[in-house]
């Protein structure tokens, strides 16, 4: 905020994917939950798939991830030229 950059957080990717330039995805971190049950309840709550990327309209869109990943990005997305996590 101090730098003047705009960002936002959303709970449904479909609300924003059509006008997103950069999508930075992280894994749900098991170590941040107080119980395995809590973790398991949310660990697969979203997955970026080719179907999700088909909704992208921005020509210079970039998908980023710090790795390692779990289920949040489908391996089917790895060959997409917009996937920047293996560059």
PyMOL Python script that loads the backbone (N, CA, C, O; Angstrom):
from pymol import cmd

cmd.read_pdbstr("""\
ATOM      1  N   UNK A   1       0.816  -1.187   0.000  1.00  0.00           N
ATOM      2  CA  UNK A   1       0.000   0.000   0.000  1.00  0.00           C
ATOM      3  C   UNK A   1       0.864   1.256   0.000  1.00  0.00           C
ATOM      4  O   UNK A   1       0.560   2.219  -0.705  1.00  0.00           O
ATOM      5  N   UNK A   2       1.918   1.252   0.773  1.00  0.00           N
ATOM      6  CA  UNK A   2       2.778   2.430   0.850  1.00  0.00           C
ATOM      7  C   UNK A   2       3.429   2.730  -0.501  1.00  0.00           C
ATOM      8  O   UNK A   2       3.727   3.885  -0.801  1.00  0.00           O
ATOM      9  N   UNK A   3       3.649   1.700  -1.313  1.00  0.00           N
ATOM     10  CA  UNK A   3       4.294   1.905  -2.607  1.00  0.00           C
ATOM     11  C   UNK A   3       3.323   2.383  -3.675  1.00  0.00           C
ATOM     12  O   UNK A   3       3.737   2.790  -4.761  1.00  0.00           O
ATOM     13  N   UNK A   4       2.034   2.333  -3.366  1.00  0.00           N
ATOM     14  CA  UNK A   4       1.039   2.771  -4.334  1.00  0.00           C
ATOM     15  C   UNK A   4       0.563   1.677  -5.272  1.00  0.00           C
ATOM     16  O   UNK A   4      -0.263   1.932  -6.149  1.00  0.00           O
ATOM     17  N   UNK A   5       1.071   0.462  -5.103  1.00  0.00           N
ATOM     18  CA  UNK A   5       0.630  -0.649  -5.946  1.00  0.00           C
ATOM     19  C   UNK A   5      -0.763  -1.096  -5.545  1.00  0.00           C
ATOM     20  O   UNK A   5      -1.136  -1.046  -4.372  1.00  0.00           O
ATOM     21  N   UNK A   6      -1.516  -1.528  -6.524  1.00  0.00           N
ATOM     22  CA  UNK A   6      -2.853  -2.016  -6.249  1.00  0.00           C
ATOM     23  C   UNK A   6      -2.844  -3.533  -6.153  1.00  0.00           C
ATOM     24  O   UNK A   6      -2.191  -4.203  -6.952  1.00  0.00           O
ATOM     25  N   UNK A   7      -3.546  -4.063  -5.203  1.00  0.00           N
ATOM     26  CA  UNK A   7      -3.709  -5.502  -5.078  1.00  0.00           C
ATOM     27  C   UNK A   7      -5.052  -5.765  -4.422  1.00  0.00           C
ATOM     28  O   UNK A   7      -5.671  -4.872  -3.843  1.00  0.00           O
ATOM     29  N   UNK A   8      -5.484  -7.001  -4.526  1.00  0.00           N
ATOM     30  CA  UNK A   8      -6.737  -7.377  -3.876  1.00  0.00           C
ATOM     31  C   UNK A   8      -6.713  -8.863  -3.574  1.00  0.00           C
ATOM     32  O   UNK A   8      -5.973  -9.622  -4.199  1.00  0.00           O
ATOM     33  N   UNK A   9      -7.518  -9.269  -2.622  1.00  0.00           N
ATOM     34  CA  UNK A   9      -7.658 -10.666  -2.252  1.00  0.00           C
ATOM     35  C   UNK A   9      -9.101 -11.069  -2.487  1.00  0.00           C
ATOM     36  O   UNK A   9     -10.026 -10.311  -2.194  1.00  0.00           O
ATOM     37  N   UNK A  10      -9.286 -12.278  -3.023  1.00  0.00           N
ATOM     38  CA  UNK A  10     -10.623 -12.766  -3.333  1.00  0.00           C
ATOM     39  C   UNK A  10     -10.729 -14.232  -2.945  1.00  0.00           C
ATOM     40  O   UNK A  10      -9.730 -14.951  -2.904  1.00  0.00           O
ATOM     41  N   UNK A  11     -11.935 -14.660  -2.663  1.00  0.00           N
ATOM     42  CA  UNK A  11     -12.134 -16.059  -2.285  1.00  0.00           C
ATOM     43  C   UNK A  11     -12.602 -16.920  -3.454  1.00  0.00           C
ATOM     44  O   UNK A  11     -12.643 -18.144  -3.332  1.00  0.00           O
ATOM     45  N   UNK A  12     -12.956 -16.309  -4.580  1.00  0.00           N
ATOM     46  CA  UNK A  12     -13.388 -17.070  -5.748  1.00  0.00           C
ATOM     47  C   UNK A  12     -12.626 -16.585  -6.976  1.00  0.00           C
ATOM     48  O   UNK A  12     -12.807 -15.449  -7.416  1.00  0.00           O
ATOM     49  N   UNK A  13     -11.786 -17.432  -7.521  1.00  0.00           N
ATOM     50  CA  UNK A  13     -10.939 -17.082  -8.663  1.00  0.00           C
ATOM     51  C   UNK A  13     -11.766 -16.619  -9.865  1.00  0.00           C
ATOM     52  O   UNK A  13     -11.319 -15.777 -10.643  1.00  0.00           O
ATOM     53  N   UNK A  14     -12.956 -17.164 -10.011  1.00  0.00           N
ATOM     54  CA  UNK A  14     -13.798 -16.827 -11.157  1.00  0.00           C
ATOM     55  C   UNK A  14     -14.257 -15.371 -11.134  1.00  0.00           C
ATOM     56  O   UNK A  14     -14.641 -14.826 -12.169  1.00  0.00           O
ATOM     57  N   UNK A  15     -14.220 -14.743  -9.967  1.00  0.00           N
ATOM     58  CA  UNK A  15     -14.600 -13.332  -9.851  1.00  0.00           C
ATOM     59  C   UNK A  15     -13.572 -12.402 -10.483  1.00  0.00           C
ATOM     60  O   UNK A  15     -13.906 -11.277 -10.854  1.00  0.00           O
ATOM     61  N   UNK A  16     -12.330 -12.855 -10.611  1.00  0.00           N
ATOM     62  CA  UNK A  16     -11.257 -11.949 -11.024  1.00  0.00           C
ATOM     63  C   UNK A  16     -10.375 -12.457 -12.158  1.00  0.00           C
ATOM     64  O   UNK A  16      -9.618 -11.672 -12.729  1.00  0.00           O
ATOM     65  N   UNK A  17     -10.443 -13.719 -12.499  1.00  0.00           N
ATOM     66  CA  UNK A  17      -9.490 -14.282 -13.460  1.00  0.00           C
ATOM     67  C   UNK A  17      -9.572 -13.605 -14.823  1.00  0.00           C
ATOM     68  O   UNK A  17      -8.572 -13.548 -15.540  1.00  0.00           O
ATOM     69  N   UNK A  18     -10.731 -13.095 -15.190  1.00  0.00           N
ATOM     70  CA  UNK A  18     -10.894 -12.454 -16.487  1.00  0.00           C
ATOM     71  C   UNK A  18     -10.116 -11.160 -16.658  1.00  0.00           C
ATOM     72  O   UNK A  18      -9.843 -10.756 -17.788  1.00  0.00           O
ATOM     73  N   UNK A  19      -9.756 -10.503 -15.570  1.00  0.00           N
ATOM     74  CA  UNK A  19      -9.000  -9.254 -15.678  1.00  0.00           C
ATOM     75  C   UNK A  19      -7.739  -9.249 -14.813  1.00  0.00           C
ATOM     76  O   UNK A  19      -7.276  -8.196 -14.376  1.00  0.00           O
ATOM     77  N   UNK A  20      -7.200 -10.424 -14.576  1.00  0.00           N
ATOM     78  CA  UNK A  20      -5.992 -10.558 -13.768  1.00  0.00           C
ATOM     79  C   UNK A  20      -4.755 -10.578 -14.668  1.00  0.00           C
ATOM     80  O   UNK A  20      -4.733 -11.267 -15.688  1.00  0.00           O
ATOM     81  N   UNK A  21      -3.732  -9.822 -14.287  1.00  0.00           N
ATOM     82  CA  UNK A  21      -2.468  -9.807 -15.027  1.00  0.00           C
ATOM     83  C   UNK A  21      -1.499 -10.844 -14.489  1.00  0.00           C
ATOM     84  O   UNK A  21      -0.815 -11.532 -15.247  1.00  0.00           O
ATOM     85  N   UNK A  22      -1.452 -10.944 -13.169  1.00  0.00           N
ATOM     86  CA  UNK A  22      -0.532 -11.863 -12.494  1.00  0.00           C
ATOM     87  C   UNK A  22      -1.320 -12.615 -11.431  1.00  0.00           C
ATOM     88  O   UNK A  22      -2.053 -12.021 -10.640  1.00  0.00           O
ATOM     89  N   UNK A  23      -1.156 -13.918 -11.431  1.00  0.00           N
ATOM     90  CA  UNK A  23      -1.769 -14.745 -10.402  1.00  0.00           C
ATOM     91  C   UNK A  23      -0.643 -15.462  -9.667  1.00  0.00           C
ATOM     92  O   UNK A  23       0.063 -16.290 -10.242  1.00  0.00           O
ATOM     93  N   UNK A  24      -0.488 -15.133  -8.397  1.00  0.00           N
ATOM     94  CA  UNK A  24       0.542 -15.747  -7.555  1.00  0.00           C
ATOM     95  C   UNK A  24      -0.167 -16.726  -6.633  1.00  0.00           C
ATOM     96  O   UNK A  24      -0.925 -16.327  -5.749  1.00  0.00           O
ATOM     97  N   UNK A  25       0.085 -17.992  -6.846  1.00  0.00           N
ATOM     98  CA  UNK A  25      -0.588 -19.053  -6.114  1.00  0.00           C
ATOM     99  C   UNK A  25       0.391 -19.680  -5.133  1.00  0.00           C
ATOM    100  O   UNK A  25       1.545 -19.937  -5.477  1.00  0.00           O
ATOM    101  N   UNK A  26      -0.064 -19.923  -3.931  1.00  0.00           N
ATOM    102  CA  UNK A  26       0.759 -20.635  -2.957  1.00  0.00           C
ATOM    103  C   UNK A  26       0.017 -21.875  -2.477  1.00  0.00           C
ATOM    104  O   UNK A  26      -1.202 -21.978  -2.613  1.00  0.00           O
ATOM    105  N   UNK A  27       0.754 -22.794  -1.927  1.00  0.00           N
ATOM    106  CA  UNK A  27       0.135 -24.005  -1.402  1.00  0.00           C
ATOM    107  C   UNK A  27      -0.517 -23.706  -0.063  1.00  0.00           C
ATOM    108  O   UNK A  27      -0.129 -22.766   0.631  1.00  0.00           O
ATOM    109  N   UNK A  28      -1.500 -24.503   0.292  1.00  0.00           N
ATOM    110  CA  UNK A  28      -2.056 -24.433   1.629  1.00  0.00           C
ATOM    111  C   UNK A  28      -1.025 -25.096   2.537  1.00  0.00           C
ATOM    112  O   UNK A  28      -0.695 -26.267   2.347  1.00  0.00           O
ATOM    113  N   UNK A  29      -0.526 -24.377   3.498  1.00  0.00           N
ATOM    114  CA  UNK A  29       0.590 -24.846   4.313  1.00  0.00           C
ATOM    115  C   UNK A  29       0.105 -25.602   5.546  1.00  0.00           C
ATOM    116  O   UNK A  29      -0.459 -25.024   6.475  1.00  0.00           O
ATOM    117  N   UNK A  30       0.335 -26.881   5.524  1.00  0.00           N
ATOM    118  CA  UNK A  30      -0.114 -27.773   6.597  1.00  0.00           C
ATOM    119  C   UNK A  30       0.393 -27.318   7.967  1.00  0.00           C
ATOM    120  O   UNK A  30      -0.316 -27.420   8.969  1.00  0.00           O
ATOM    121  N   UNK A  31       1.607 -26.825   7.993  1.00  0.00           N
ATOM    122  CA  UNK A  31       2.225 -26.433   9.268  1.00  0.00           C
ATOM    123  C   UNK A  31       1.552 -25.224   9.929  1.00  0.00           C
ATOM    124  O   UNK A  31       1.830 -24.921  11.089  1.00  0.00           O
ATOM    125  N   UNK A  32       0.688 -24.548   9.213  1.00  0.00           N
ATOM    126  CA  UNK A  32      -0.001 -23.373   9.761  1.00  0.00           C
ATOM    127  C   UNK A  32      -1.336 -23.710  10.419  1.00  0.00           C
ATOM    128  O   UNK A  32      -2.003 -22.827  10.959  1.00  0.00           O
ATOM    129  N   UNK A  33      -1.723 -24.968  10.376  1.00  0.00           N
ATOM    130  CA  UNK A  33      -3.005 -25.383  10.950  1.00  0.00           C
ATOM    131  C   UNK A  33      -2.787 -26.074  12.290  1.00  0.00           C
ATOM    132  O   UNK A  33      -1.771 -26.731  12.513  1.00  0.00           O
ATOM    133  N   UNK A  34      -3.754 -25.910  13.164  1.00  0.00           N
ATOM    134  CA  UNK A  34      -3.632 -26.516  14.492  1.00  0.00           C
ATOM    135  C   UNK A  34      -4.025 -27.984  14.497  1.00  0.00           C
ATOM    136  O   UNK A  34      -3.730 -28.701  15.454  1.00  0.00           O
ATOM    137  N   UNK A  35      -4.695 -28.446  13.429  1.00  0.00           N
ATOM    138  CA  UNK A  35      -5.043 -29.860  13.365  1.00  0.00           C
ATOM    139  C   UNK A  35      -5.035 -30.341  11.923  1.00  0.00           C
ATOM    140  O   UNK A  35      -5.217 -29.551  10.997  1.00  0.00           O
ATOM    141  N   UNK A  36      -4.829 -31.608  11.740  1.00  0.00           N
ATOM    142  CA  UNK A  36      -4.836 -32.217  10.415  1.00  0.00           C
ATOM    143  C   UNK A  36      -6.232 -32.098   9.804  1.00  0.00           C
ATOM    144  O   UNK A  36      -6.369 -31.938   8.591  1.00  0.00           O
ATOM    145  N   UNK A  37      -7.249 -32.176  10.629  1.00  0.00           N
ATOM    146  CA  UNK A  37      -8.628 -32.062  10.139  1.00  0.00           C
ATOM    147  C   UNK A  37      -8.885 -30.694   9.501  1.00  0.00           C
ATOM    148  O   UNK A  37      -9.505 -30.602   8.441  1.00  0.00           O
ATOM    149  N   UNK A  38      -8.405 -29.638  10.154  1.00  0.00           N
ATOM    150  CA  UNK A  38      -8.557 -28.290   9.597  1.00  0.00           C
ATOM    151  C   UNK A  38      -7.848 -28.184   8.248  1.00  0.00           C
ATOM    152  O   UNK A  38      -8.396 -27.651   7.283  1.00  0.00           O
ATOM    153  N   UNK A  39      -6.641 -28.692   8.202  1.00  0.00           N
ATOM    154  CA  UNK A  39      -5.858 -28.677   6.967  1.00  0.00           C
ATOM    155  C   UNK A  39      -6.576 -29.433   5.858  1.00  0.00           C
ATOM    156  O   UNK A  39      -6.720 -28.919   4.748  1.00  0.00           O
ATOM    157  N   UNK A  40      -7.023 -30.640   6.146  1.00  0.00           N
ATOM    158  CA  UNK A  40      -7.683 -31.469   5.138  1.00  0.00           C
ATOM    159  C   UNK A  40      -8.977 -30.837   4.627  1.00  0.00           C
ATOM    160  O   UNK A  40      -9.389 -31.089   3.495  1.00  0.00           O
ATOM    161  N   UNK A  41      -9.611 -30.023   5.457  1.00  0.00           N
ATOM    162  CA  UNK A  41     -10.858 -29.365   5.058  1.00  0.00           C
ATOM    163  C   UNK A  41     -10.643 -28.318   3.969  1.00  0.00           C
ATOM    164  O   UNK A  41     -11.564 -28.027   3.206  1.00  0.00           O
ATOM    165  N   UNK A  42      -9.444 -27.749   3.888  1.00  0.00           N
ATOM    166  CA  UNK A  42      -9.194 -26.674   2.918  1.00  0.00           C
ATOM    167  C   UNK A  42      -8.086 -26.965   1.907  1.00  0.00           C
ATOM    168  O   UNK A  42      -7.931 -26.212   0.946  1.00  0.00           O
ATOM    169  N   UNK A  43      -7.340 -27.996   2.088  1.00  0.00           N
ATOM    170  CA  UNK A  43      -6.141 -28.222   1.259  1.00  0.00           C
ATOM    171  C   UNK A  43      -6.424 -28.322  -0.226  1.00  0.00           C
ATOM    172  O   UNK A  43      -5.578 -27.932  -1.031  1.00  0.00           O
ATOM    173  N   UNK A  44      -7.556 -28.820  -0.610  1.00  0.00           N
ATOM    174  CA  UNK A  44      -7.902 -28.932  -2.032  1.00  0.00           C
ATOM    175  C   UNK A  44      -9.086 -28.036  -2.391  1.00  0.00           C
ATOM    176  O   UNK A  44      -9.902 -28.382  -3.245  1.00  0.00           O
ATOM    177  N   UNK A  45      -9.167 -26.900  -1.739  1.00  0.00           N
ATOM    178  CA  UNK A  45     -10.309 -26.019  -1.955  1.00  0.00           C
ATOM    179  C   UNK A  45     -10.256 -25.296  -3.294  1.00  0.00           C
ATOM    180  O   UNK A  45     -11.271 -24.758  -3.735  1.00  0.00           O
ATOM    181  N   UNK A  46      -9.114 -25.268  -3.944  1.00  0.00           N
ATOM    182  CA  UNK A  46      -9.014 -24.680  -5.275  1.00  0.00           C
ATOM    183  C   UNK A  46      -7.884 -25.360  -6.033  1.00  0.00           C
ATOM    184  O   UNK A  46      -6.918 -25.834  -5.435  1.00  0.00           O
ATOM    185  N   UNK A  47      -8.014 -25.402  -7.346  1.00  0.00           N
ATOM    186  CA  UNK A  47      -6.972 -25.918  -8.216  1.00  0.00           C
ATOM    187  C   UNK A  47      -6.990 -25.118  -9.507  1.00  0.00           C
ATOM    188  O   UNK A  47      -8.040 -24.956 -10.129  1.00  0.00           O
ATOM    189  N   UNK A  48      -5.824 -24.617  -9.912  1.00  0.00           N
ATOM    190  CA  UNK A  48      -5.707 -23.917 -11.186  1.00  0.00           C
ATOM    191  C   UNK A  48      -5.530 -24.990 -12.257  1.00  0.00           C
ATOM    192  O   UNK A  48      -4.581 -25.774 -12.218  1.00  0.00           O
ATOM    193  N   UNK A  49      -6.445 -25.012 -13.200  1.00  0.00           N
ATOM    194  CA  UNK A  49      -6.460 -26.020 -14.261  1.00  0.00           C
ATOM    195  C   UNK A  49      -6.445 -25.317 -15.619  1.00  0.00           C
ATOM    196  O   UNK A  49      -6.620 -24.100 -15.685  1.00  0.00           O
ATOM    197  N   UNK A  50      -6.240 -26.064 -16.693  1.00  0.00           N
ATOM    198  CA  UNK A  50      -6.358 -25.448 -18.021  1.00  0.00           C
ATOM    199  C   UNK A  50      -7.735 -24.799 -18.240  1.00  0.00           C
ATOM    200  O   UNK A  50      -7.846 -23.799 -18.949  1.00  0.00           O
ATOM    201  N   UNK A  51      -8.748 -25.357 -17.646  1.00  0.00           N
ATOM    202  CA  UNK A  51     -10.094 -24.790 -17.764  1.00  0.00           C
ATOM    203  C   UNK A  51     -10.171 -23.403 -17.105  1.00  0.00           C
ATOM    204  O   UNK A  51     -10.812 -22.495 -17.635  1.00  0.00           O
ATOM    205  N   UNK A  52      -9.525 -23.250 -15.965  1.00  0.00           N
ATOM    206  CA  UNK A  52      -9.472 -21.941 -15.302  1.00  0.00           C
ATOM    207  C   UNK A  52      -8.672 -20.958 -16.158  1.00  0.00           C
ATOM    208  O   UNK A  52      -9.087 -19.814 -16.344  1.00  0.00           O
ATOM    209  N   UNK A  53      -7.528 -21.402 -16.678  1.00  0.00           N
ATOM    210  CA  UNK A  53      -6.697 -20.506 -17.496  1.00  0.00           C
ATOM    211  C   UNK A  53      -7.380 -20.103 -18.797  1.00  0.00           C
ATOM    212  O   UNK A  53      -7.045 -19.069 -19.374  1.00  0.00           O
ATOM    213  N   UNK A  54      -8.325 -20.896 -19.262  1.00  0.00           N
ATOM    214  CA  UNK A  54      -9.064 -20.541 -20.475  1.00  0.00           C
ATOM    215  C   UNK A  54      -9.915 -19.287 -20.269  1.00  0.00           C
ATOM    216  O   UNK A  54     -10.329 -18.654 -21.240  1.00  0.00           O
ATOM    217  N   UNK A  55     -10.174 -18.931 -19.029  1.00  0.00           N
ATOM    218  CA  UNK A  55     -10.967 -17.737 -18.715  1.00  0.00           C
ATOM    219  C   UNK A  55     -10.136 -16.457 -18.701  1.00  0.00           C
ATOM    220  O   UNK A  55     -10.690 -15.361 -18.624  1.00  0.00           O
ATOM    221  N   UNK A  56      -8.802 -16.589 -18.777  1.00  0.00           N
ATOM    222  CA  UNK A  56      -7.901 -15.434 -18.749  1.00  0.00           C
ATOM    223  C   UNK A  56      -8.052 -14.640 -20.044  1.00  0.00           C
ATOM    224  O   UNK A  56      -8.045 -15.211 -21.135  1.00  0.00           O
ATOM    225  N   UNK A  57      -8.187 -13.331 -19.917  1.00  0.00           N
ATOM    226  CA  UNK A  57      -8.315 -12.463 -21.091  1.00  0.00           C
ATOM    227  C   UNK A  57      -7.079 -11.599 -21.322  1.00  0.00           C
ATOM    228  O   UNK A  57      -6.863 -11.106 -22.429  1.00  0.00           O
ATOM    229  N   UNK A  58      -6.278 -11.417 -20.292  1.00  0.00           N
ATOM    230  CA  UNK A  58      -5.093 -10.557 -20.399  1.00  0.00           C
ATOM    231  C   UNK A  58      -4.008 -11.252 -21.233  1.00  0.00           C
ATOM    232  O   UNK A  58      -3.644 -12.394 -20.953  1.00  0.00           O
ATOM    233  N   UNK A  59      -3.504 -10.572 -22.239  1.00  0.00           N
ATOM    234  CA  UNK A  59      -2.523 -11.180 -23.145  1.00  0.00           C
ATOM    235  C   UNK A  59      -1.164 -11.404 -22.488  1.00  0.00           C
ATOM    236  O   UNK A  59      -0.412 -12.278 -22.920  1.00  0.00           O
ATOM    237  N   UNK A  60      -0.840 -10.646 -21.470  1.00  0.00           N
ATOM    238  CA  UNK A  60       0.463 -10.785 -20.808  1.00  0.00           C
ATOM    239  C   UNK A  60       0.336 -11.429 -19.433  1.00  0.00           C
ATOM    240  O   UNK A  60       1.158 -11.184 -18.551  1.00  0.00           O
ATOM    241  N   UNK A  61      -0.679 -12.239 -19.254  1.00  0.00           N
ATOM    242  CA  UNK A  61      -0.930 -12.932 -17.990  1.00  0.00           C
ATOM    243  C   UNK A  61       0.247 -13.837 -17.622  1.00  0.00           C
ATOM    244  O   UNK A  61       0.853 -14.471 -18.486  1.00  0.00           O
ATOM    245  N   UNK A  62       0.559 -13.885 -16.322  1.00  0.00           N
ATOM    246  CA  UNK A  62       1.617 -14.744 -15.802  1.00  0.00           C
ATOM    247  C   UNK A  62       1.083 -15.484 -14.572  1.00  0.00           C
ATOM    248  O   UNK A  62       0.476 -14.884 -13.685  1.00  0.00           O
ATOM    249  N   UNK A  63       1.319 -16.777 -14.539  1.00  0.00           N
ATOM    250  CA  UNK A  63       0.977 -17.604 -13.383  1.00  0.00           C
ATOM    251  C   UNK A  63       2.263 -17.919 -12.638  1.00  0.00           C
ATOM    252  O   UNK A  63       3.207 -18.460 -13.214  1.00  0.00           O
ATOM    253  N   UNK A  64       2.298 -17.577 -11.351  1.00  0.00           N
ATOM    254  CA  UNK A  64       3.503 -17.768 -10.551  1.00  0.00           C
ATOM    255  C   UNK A  64       3.197 -18.664  -9.354  1.00  0.00           C
ATOM    256  O   UNK A  64       2.068 -18.722  -8.867  1.00  0.00           O
ATOM    257  N   UNK A  65       4.229 -19.355  -8.897  1.00  0.00           N
ATOM    258  CA  UNK A  65       4.119 -20.218  -7.714  1.00  0.00           C
ATOM    259  C   UNK A  65       5.533 -20.388  -7.151  1.00  0.00           C
ATOM    260  O   UNK A  65       6.476 -20.577  -7.919  1.00  0.00           O
ATOM    261  N   UNK A  66       5.699 -20.323  -5.816  1.00  0.00           N
ATOM    262  CA  UNK A  66       7.040 -20.429  -5.237  1.00  0.00           C
ATOM    263  C   UNK A  66       7.562 -21.860  -5.146  1.00  0.00           C
ATOM    264  O   UNK A  66       8.752 -22.062  -4.907  1.00  0.00           O
ATOM    265  N   UNK A  67       6.695 -22.854  -5.331  1.00  0.00           N
ATOM    266  CA  UNK A  67       7.047 -24.270  -5.200  1.00  0.00           C
ATOM    267  C   UNK A  67       7.552 -24.576  -3.793  1.00  0.00           C
ATOM    268  O   UNK A  67       8.131 -23.672  -3.191  1.00  0.00           O
ATOM    269  N   UNK A  68       7.395 -25.705  -3.241  1.00  0.00           N
ATOM    270  CA  UNK A  68       6.750 -26.876  -3.843  1.00  0.00           C
ATOM    271  C   UNK A  68       5.239 -26.688  -3.871  1.00  0.00           C
ATOM    272  O   UNK A  68       4.687 -25.825  -3.189  1.00  0.00           O
ATOM    273  N   UNK A  69       4.602 -27.497  -4.658  1.00  0.00           N
ATOM    274  CA  UNK A  69       3.149 -27.398  -4.750  1.00  0.00           C
ATOM    275  C   UNK A  69       2.508 -28.699  -4.290  1.00  0.00           C
ATOM    276  O   UNK A  69       3.154 -29.743  -4.192  1.00  0.00           O
ATOM    277  N   UNK A  70       1.222 -28.597  -4.014  1.00  0.00           N
ATOM    278  CA  UNK A  70       0.423 -29.773  -3.662  1.00  0.00           C
ATOM    279  C   UNK A  70      -0.621 -29.948  -4.762  1.00  0.00           C
ATOM    280  O   UNK A  70      -0.302 -30.394  -5.864  1.00  0.00           O
ATOM    281  N   UNK A  71      -1.866 -29.596  -4.456  1.00  0.00           N
ATOM    282  CA  UNK A  71      -2.945 -29.759  -5.427  1.00  0.00           C
ATOM    283  C   UNK A  71      -3.424 -28.443  -6.034  1.00  0.00           C
ATOM    284  O   UNK A  71      -4.393 -28.435  -6.793  1.00  0.00           O
ATOM    285  N   UNK A  72      -2.768 -27.343  -5.716  1.00  0.00           N
ATOM    286  CA  UNK A  72      -3.298 -26.033  -6.109  1.00  0.00           C
ATOM    287  C   UNK A  72      -3.084 -25.691  -7.580  1.00  0.00           C
ATOM    288  O   UNK A  72      -3.786 -24.830  -8.109  1.00  0.00           O
ATOM    289  N   UNK A  73      -2.141 -26.335  -8.254  1.00  0.00           N
ATOM    290  CA  UNK A  73      -1.961 -26.158  -9.695  1.00  0.00           C
ATOM    291  C   UNK A  73      -1.869 -27.543 -10.319  1.00  0.00           C
ATOM    292  O   UNK A  73      -1.031 -28.359  -9.934  1.00  0.00           O
ATOM    293  N   UNK A  74      -2.732 -27.790 -11.275  1.00  0.00           N
ATOM    294  CA  UNK A  74      -2.719 -29.069 -11.975  1.00  0.00           C
ATOM    295  C   UNK A  74      -1.435 -29.202 -12.792  1.00  0.00           C
ATOM    296  O   UNK A  74      -1.004 -28.226 -13.407  1.00  0.00           O
ATOM    297  N   UNK A  75      -0.818 -30.371 -12.814  1.00  0.00           N
ATOM    298  CA  UNK A  75       0.353 -30.583 -13.679  1.00  0.00           C
ATOM    299  C   UNK A  75       0.032 -30.340 -15.162  1.00  0.00           C
ATOM    300  O   UNK A  75       0.942 -30.106 -15.957  1.00  0.00           O
ATOM    301  N   UNK A  76      -1.239 -30.391 -15.533  1.00  0.00           N
ATOM    302  CA  UNK A  76      -1.640 -30.112 -16.916  1.00  0.00           C
ATOM    303  C   UNK A  76      -1.368 -28.667 -17.316  1.00  0.00           C
ATOM    304  O   UNK A  76      -1.384 -28.340 -18.502  1.00  0.00           O
ATOM    305  N   UNK A  77      -1.120 -27.804 -16.344  1.00  0.00           N
ATOM    306  CA  UNK A  77      -0.849 -26.390 -16.604  1.00  0.00           C
ATOM    307  C   UNK A  77       0.643 -26.150 -16.839  1.00  0.00           C
ATOM    308  O   UNK A  77       1.016 -25.109 -17.382  1.00  0.00           O
ATOM    309  N   UNK A  78       1.485 -27.070 -16.451  1.00  0.00           N
ATOM    310  CA  UNK A  78       2.938 -26.864 -16.508  1.00  0.00           C
ATOM    311  C   UNK A  78       3.462 -26.474 -17.889  1.00  0.00           C
ATOM    312  O   UNK A  78       4.412 -25.697 -17.986  1.00  0.00           O
ATOM    313  N   UNK A  79       2.874 -26.986 -18.933  1.00  0.00           N
ATOM    314  CA  UNK A  79       3.362 -26.688 -20.284  1.00  0.00           C
ATOM    315  C   UNK A  79       2.782 -25.391 -20.853  1.00  0.00           C
ATOM    316  O   UNK A  79       3.165 -24.972 -21.945  1.00  0.00           O
ATOM    317  N   UNK A  80       1.877 -24.763 -20.134  1.00  0.00           N
ATOM    318  CA  UNK A  80       1.295 -23.493 -20.587  1.00  0.00           C
ATOM    319  C   UNK A  80       2.393 -22.419 -20.554  1.00  0.00           C
ATOM    320  O   UNK A  80       3.066 -22.275 -19.533  1.00  0.00           O
ATOM    321  N   UNK A  81       2.588 -21.677 -21.626  1.00  0.00           N
ATOM    322  CA  UNK A  81       3.657 -20.664 -21.659  1.00  0.00           C
ATOM    323  C   UNK A  81       3.479 -19.550 -20.626  1.00  0.00           C
ATOM    324  O   UNK A  81       4.426 -18.823 -20.329  1.00  0.00           O
ATOM    325  N   UNK A  82       2.289 -19.417 -20.086  1.00  0.00           N
ATOM    326  CA  UNK A  82       2.041 -18.386 -19.071  1.00  0.00           C
ATOM    327  C   UNK A  82       2.453 -18.841 -17.677  1.00  0.00           C
ATOM    328  O   UNK A  82       2.506 -18.026 -16.756  1.00  0.00           O
ATOM    329  N   UNK A  83       2.746 -20.126 -17.508  1.00  0.00           N
ATOM    330  CA  UNK A  83       3.181 -20.662 -16.221  1.00  0.00           C
ATOM    331  C   UNK A  83       4.658 -20.334 -16.036  1.00  0.00           C
ATOM    332  O   UNK A  83       5.509 -20.872 -16.745  1.00  0.00           O
ATOM    333  N   UNK A  84       4.966 -19.454 -15.085  1.00  0.00           N
ATOM    334  CA  UNK A  84       6.326 -18.945 -14.921  1.00  0.00           C
ATOM    335  C   UNK A  84       7.117 -19.641 -13.831  1.00  0.00           C
ATOM    336  O   UNK A  84       8.270 -19.276 -13.600  1.00  0.00           O
ATOM    337  N   UNK A  85       6.558 -20.614 -13.160  1.00  0.00           N
ATOM    338  CA  UNK A  85       7.219 -21.191 -12.001  1.00  0.00           C
ATOM    339  C   UNK A  85       8.374 -22.121 -12.332  1.00  0.00           C
ATOM    340  O   UNK A  85       9.157 -22.448 -11.441  1.00  0.00           O
ATOM    341  N   UNK A  86       8.512 -22.561 -13.586  1.00  0.00           N
ATOM    342  CA  UNK A  86       9.662 -23.397 -13.966  1.00  0.00           C
ATOM    343  C   UNK A  86      10.688 -22.622 -14.792  1.00  0.00           C
ATOM    344  O   UNK A  86      11.671 -23.204 -15.249  1.00  0.00           O
ATOM    345  N   UNK A  87      10.482 -21.359 -14.985  1.00  0.00           N
ATOM    346  CA  UNK A  87      11.435 -20.565 -15.784  1.00  0.00           C
ATOM    347  C   UNK A  87      12.698 -20.305 -15.026  1.00  0.00           C
ATOM    348  O   UNK A  87      13.606 -19.655 -15.544  1.00  0.00           O
TER     349      UNK A  87
END
""", "prot")
cmd.dss("prot")
cmd.show_as("cartoon", "prot")
cmd.util.cbc("prot")
cmd.orient("prot")
